[in-house]
Amino acid sequence: MSDIALFDHNLISPEVQAALPPNHTIRALRSGDYERGFLQVLEVLTEVGNHTKEEWLERFDYIKRHNHECTYNFTIVITDDVKDRVVAAGTVFVERKFVHKNGLVGHIEDIAVDASQQGKKLGLRIIHALMHIGAKRGCYKVILDCSAKNIPFYEKCGFTQKEYEMAWYVPVKKASL
Ligand SMILES: CC(=O)SCCNC(=O)CCNC(=O)[C@H](O)C(C)(C)COP(=O)(O)OP(=O)(O)OC[C@H]1O[C@@H](n2cnc3c(N)ncnc32)[C@H](O)[C@@H]1OP(=O)(O)O
């Protein structure tokens, strides 16, 4: 697969692009971002797994092919164009609901800025770009879960605290001997 974009670039906010440092670009995730270190950037969040290129393309291609269906996935990155590396990433899912008269809700997930690039407003730009995508796709709200230490960051981005997060982790079955 050549360097294919996950979704249409006209959803990227021109205001956010204009606010980036020189030689940086905000754009849709591309299939070639495997080589540009997209998965390594996500390692600031959690365990990512050592994907082969084939495993990466399997997931990328699936999302791309199914992006017109029930849930839309808009994953974006910021690249350092001198180094040709991904330095920040984030996703907004658009969920189709029955409530709010068949309303749409954006869910922000997996916000990550390379450890060496944090504190340069790249996280803020990613969030603003995802909020723009949610608004353009017709969401009536955009929501996310985060740790307490990140609340001030999301408040700076324009979010307010509401409700509580709940989680259930599927028990890992031990292999039988
Ligand atoms: C929905 C989710 O995915 S939650 C998971 C979020 N991701 C992580 O925790 C992974 C590790 N952390 C990171 O990748 C980054 O540090 C992020 C995404 C949390 C923040 O991105 P950065 O690029 O470092 O932040 P950025 O420079 O855009 O900060 C914007 C503003 O928020 C402030 N801010 C950022 N993080 C914090 C924090 N933890 N506490 C207080 N303020 C903060 C900054 O000081 C800045 O304020 P200013 O406008 O007054 O100068």
The ligand as an ORCA input file, in Angstrom:
! r2SCAN-3c Opt
* xyz 0 1
  C      -7.968     11.136     26.080
  C      -6.500     10.753     26.343
  O      -5.860     10.217     25.463
  S      -5.811     11.106     27.866
  C      -4.053     10.749     27.689
  C      -3.234     11.967     27.391
  N      -1.872     11.581     27.046
  C      -0.888     11.366     27.970
  O      -1.061     11.504     29.178
  C       0.433     10.896     27.386
  C       1.639     11.665     27.933
  N       1.455     13.121     27.832
  C       1.409     13.755     26.636
  O       1.477     13.152     25.552
  C       1.290     15.285     26.670
  O       2.020     15.772     27.749
  C      -0.171     15.833     26.742
  C      -0.979     15.297     25.548
  C      -0.875     15.427     28.029
  C      -0.105     17.356     26.667
  O       0.498     17.736     25.448
  P       1.615     18.901     25.419
  O       1.940     19.171     24.001
  O       2.733     18.475     26.294
  O       0.835     20.111     26.096
  P       0.689     21.595     25.539
  O       2.044     22.178     25.374
  O      -0.181     21.574     24.326
  O      -0.086     22.276     26.753
  C      -1.136     23.193     26.569
  C      -1.382     23.892     27.896
  O      -1.729     22.917     28.890
  C      -0.787     22.967     29.983
  N      -0.551     21.603     30.448
  C      -0.163     20.533     29.702
  N      -0.072     19.433     30.485
  C      -0.405     19.840     31.744
  C      -0.512     19.158     32.997
  N      -0.299     17.834     33.115
  N      -0.871     19.903     34.075
  C      -1.115     21.234     33.976
  N      -1.063     21.915     32.801
  C      -0.705     21.222     31.703
  C       0.467     23.598     29.410
  O       1.255     24.191     30.399
  C      -0.122     24.610     28.445
  O      -0.566     25.723     29.191
  P      -0.350     27.256     28.665
  O      -1.231     27.378     27.444
  O      -0.810     28.104     29.795
  O       1.102     27.383     28.341
*
